[in-house]
Amino acid sequence: MSNRLGVVGIVIEDLEAVPRINQVLSDHSDIIVGRMGLPYRQRGISVISLIVDGSTDELGSLTGRLGAIPGTKVKSALTK
């Protein structure tokens, strides 16, 4: 199966979810090419953007696990 390149956006509305999110990202570190995280203190949220390169199964596992964390929104855009 070929790898796909993409972007994953994560909006964290419940900052207590951050340790769980970091654990999922650590578990999938082999497909993460780059990561940028920005706290938006005025709104009490954080935003993380990822550049990823992996199989559809690996990317689905990452986004699925992240999306299952309460207080977290995840969107992705991948190459064909």
C-alpha positions as CSV (number, residue, x, y, z in Angstrom):
1,M,0.0,0.0,0.0
2,S,1.4,3.4,-0.9
3,N,1.8,6.3,1.5
4,R,-0.2,9.5,1.3
5,L,1.0,12.9,2.3
6,G,-1.4,15.2,4.2
7,V,-2.3,17.7,6.8
8,V,-4.2,17.0,10.0
9,G,-5.7,19.9,12.0
10,I,-6.5,19.4,15.7
11,V,-8.5,21.9,17.8
12,I,-8.4,21.2,21.5
13,E,-11.3,22.7,23.4
14,D,-10.8,20.8,26.6
15,L,-7.2,21.4,27.7
16,E,-7.4,18.4,30.1
17,A,-7.3,16.2,27.0
18,V,-3.8,17.3,26.1
19,P,-1.9,14.4,27.8
20,R,-4.1,11.9,25.9
21,I,-3.5,13.7,22.6
22,N,0.2,13.8,23.2
23,Q,0.2,10.1,23.9
24,V,-1.6,9.4,20.6
25,L,0.8,11.6,18.7
26,S,3.7,9.9,20.3
27,D,2.3,6.5,19.3
28,H,2.1,7.6,15.7
29,S,5.4,9.6,15.6
30,D,6.7,7.4,12.8
31,I,4.2,9.0,10.3
32,I,4.4,12.6,11.6
33,V,6.8,14.7,9.5
34,G,6.2,18.0,11.2
35,R,4.1,19.5,14.1
36,M,3.2,23.0,15.1
37,G,1.1,23.7,18.2
38,L,-0.3,27.1,19.2
39,P,-2.1,27.9,22.4
40,Y,-4.9,30.5,21.9
41,R,-5.1,31.6,25.5
42,Q,-7.8,34.3,24.9
43,R,-10.2,31.6,23.9
44,G,-8.9,28.8,26.2
45,I,-8.1,26.4,23.3
46,S,-5.1,25.1,21.5
47,V,-4.5,24.2,17.9
48,I,-2.1,21.6,16.5
49,S,-1.3,21.2,12.9
50,L,0.5,18.1,11.6
51,I,2.2,17.2,8.3
52,V,1.8,13.4,8.0
53,D,3.1,10.7,5.6
54,G,1.6,7.3,6.0
55,S,-0.7,4.6,4.7
56,T,-4.4,5.1,4.8
57,D,-4.7,2.6,7.7
58,E,-2.0,4.5,9.7
59,L,-3.6,7.9,9.0
60,G,-7.1,6.5,9.9
61,S,-5.8,5.1,13.2
62,L,-4.2,8.5,14.1
63,T,-7.3,10.6,13.2
64,G,-9.7,8.0,14.7
65,R,-8.0,7.9,18.0
66,L,-7.7,11.6,18.2
67,G,-11.3,12.2,17.2
68,A,-12.4,9.8,20.0
69,I,-11.0,12.1,22.7
70,P,-13.7,14.3,24.2
71,G,-13.1,18.0,23.7
72,T,-11.1,17.4,20.5
73,K,-12.0,18.2,16.9
74,V,-9.9,16.7,14.0
75,K,-9.9,17.3,10.3
76,S,-7.6,16.0,7.6
77,A,-6.7,16.5,4.0
78,L,-4.7,13.9,2.1
79,T,-3.2,13.4,-1.3
80,K,-4.6,10.7,-3.6
